[in-house]
Amino acid sequence: DVHLKESGGGSVQAGGSLRLSCEFSGSPELRACMAWFRQAPGKEREGVADIDSDGTTQYNYNISAKGRFTISKDSTQDMLYLQMNSLNPEDTAMYYCAADRFCNGGSLLVVNRIEARDFRYWGQGTQVTVSS
C-alpha cells in the first residue's frame, strides 16, 4: 500500500510562489511514478507534472506548467515537492499528490501522459488560491 499527505497550500497574489509538499510512505514499487494533479471547481482533475524513479520529469504543457512549476523528490526524506512560480488566478485549485507503478500509464509508446485514471494512490489534497 501507499500513503500520501499533501501540505503547503494557501492563498497568494498573482505573480507569487508556493511550494507544495507531499509526504509519502509504502511500497517503493507501487509509487515508482509520482505526480501532482489539480482540480478546480466544476472542472476535471488534470495532471500537472510527474516524476519517475529515475528522476525523469514530465510536465503538462497545456497549462504552461513547464517553466513555472518544478516537480522534485527527496527520497531520503520521503517527500515530493511542487515548486510553483508566477502563479495566476487560473492556477486556483485543489492540488493532489498521486502515485502508481508506472508513468505514462505503463506505455513505452506514449510520452507526457499524466492522467488521473492511471494513478491508484491519492492524497487528500491541499488548496491553492491565487488572487488577482
C-alpha positions as CSV (number, residue, x, y, z in Angstrom):
1,D,0.0,0.0,0.0
2,V,1.0,3.7,-0.4
3,H,0.1,6.6,1.8
4,L,0.3,10.3,0.6
5,K,-0.3,13.5,2.5
6,E,-0.1,17.0,1.0
7,S,0.7,20.3,2.7
8,G,1.8,23.8,1.7
9,G,-1.3,25.2,0.1
10,G,-2.5,28.6,0.8
11,S,-3.5,32.0,-0.6
12,V,-1.2,34.1,-2.7
13,Q,-1.4,37.1,-5.0
14,A,-0.9,36.7,-8.7
15,G,2.8,36.5,-9.5
16,G,3.6,34.9,-6.2
17,S,5.0,31.5,-5.4
18,L,4.2,28.4,-3.3
19,R,5.9,25.1,-2.6
20,L,3.6,22.1,-2.1
21,S,4.9,19.1,-0.2
22,C,3.7,15.5,-0.2
23,E,4.9,13.1,2.4
24,F,4.8,9.5,1.1
25,S,5.2,6.1,2.6
26,G,4.7,2.5,1.5
27,S,6.0,0.2,-1.2
28,P,8.6,1.8,-3.5
29,E,7.4,-0.4,-6.3
30,L,3.8,0.9,-6.1
31,R,4.9,4.5,-6.1
32,A,7.7,4.4,-8.7
33,C,5.8,7.1,-10.6
34,M,4.6,10.1,-8.5
35,A,2.7,13.1,-9.8
36,W,0.8,16.3,-9.0
37,F,-2.7,16.9,-10.2
38,R,-5.1,19.7,-9.6
39,Q,-8.9,20.2,-9.8
40,A,-10.7,23.4,-9.9
41,P,-14.4,23.6,-9.0
42,G,-16.6,22.3,-11.9
43,K,-13.6,21.0,-13.8
44,E,-12.0,17.7,-14.4
45,R,-8.8,16.7,-12.5
46,E,-5.8,17.5,-14.7
47,G,-2.2,16.4,-14.5
48,V,0.4,19.0,-13.6
49,A,3.7,17.0,-13.6
50,D,5.1,13.6,-12.8
51,I,8.5,12.1,-11.9
52,D,9.6,8.5,-12.2
53,S,12.0,6.5,-10.1
54,D,15.0,7.6,-12.2
55,G,14.1,11.3,-11.7
56,T,12.8,11.8,-15.2
57,T,10.1,14.6,-15.1
58,Q,7.2,15.4,-17.4
59,Y,5.0,18.5,-17.4
60,N,1.6,19.3,-18.7
61,Y,2.3,21.9,-21.5
62,N,-1.4,22.7,-21.8
63,I,-1.3,24.6,-18.5
64,S,2.2,26.0,-19.1
65,A,3.5,24.0,-16.2
66,K,7.0,23.7,-17.5
67,G,8.9,26.8,-16.8
68,R,6.6,27.9,-14.0
69,F,6.4,24.7,-12.0
70,T,9.1,22.3,-10.9
71,I,8.5,18.8,-9.5
72,S,11.1,17.2,-7.4
73,K,11.5,14.3,-5.0
74,D,13.7,13.8,-2.0
75,S,13.8,10.0,-1.4
76,T,15.9,10.4,1.7
77,Q,13.1,12.4,3.4
78,D,10.2,10.6,1.6
79,M,9.0,13.9,0.2
80,L,7.6,15.0,-3.1
81,Y,7.5,18.7,-4.0
82,L,5.9,21.1,-6.4
83,Q,7.5,24.5,-6.6
84,M,5.1,26.9,-8.3
85,N,6.2,30.3,-9.5
86,S,4.5,33.1,-11.4
87,L,1.1,31.9,-10.2
88,N,-2.0,33.3,-11.7
89,P,-5.7,33.1,-10.8
90,E,-6.2,30.2,-13.3
91,D,-3.9,28.1,-11.1
92,T,-6.5,28.2,-8.3
93,A,-7.5,24.6,-7.5
94,M,-7.2,21.7,-5.1
95,Y,-3.8,20.1,-5.6
96,Y,-3.3,16.4,-5.2
97,C,-0.3,14.1,-4.9
98,A,-0.7,10.8,-6.7
99,A,1.4,7.6,-7.1
100,D,1.4,4.4,-9.1
101,R,3.8,1.8,-10.6
102,F,4.4,3.5,-13.9
103,C,4.3,6.8,-15.6
104,N,2.6,7.3,-19.0
105,G,0.1,4.6,-18.0
106,G,2.8,2.0,-18.4
107,S,3.1,2.5,-22.1
108,L,6.5,2.8,-23.7
109,L,5.0,4.4,-26.8
110,V,3.5,7.4,-25.0
111,V,5.1,10.5,-23.5
112,N,3.7,13.3,-21.4
113,R,0.6,11.3,-20.4
114,I,-0.3,12.5,-17.0
115,E,-3.9,11.2,-16.5
116,A,-5.8,10.6,-13.3
117,R,-7.1,7.2,-14.4
118,D,-3.5,5.9,-14.4
119,F,-2.9,6.6,-10.7
120,R,-4.2,4.3,-7.9
121,Y,-3.0,6.2,-4.8
122,W,-4.1,9.7,-3.9
123,G,-3.7,12.1,-1.1
124,Q,-6.5,14.3,0.4
125,G,-5.3,17.4,-1.4
126,T,-4.2,20.9,-0.4
127,Q,-6.0,24.1,-1.6
128,V,-4.2,26.8,-3.6
129,T,-5.9,30.1,-4.1
130,V,-4.4,32.8,-6.3
131,S,-6.0,36.3,-6.2
132,S,-5.6,38.9,-8.9
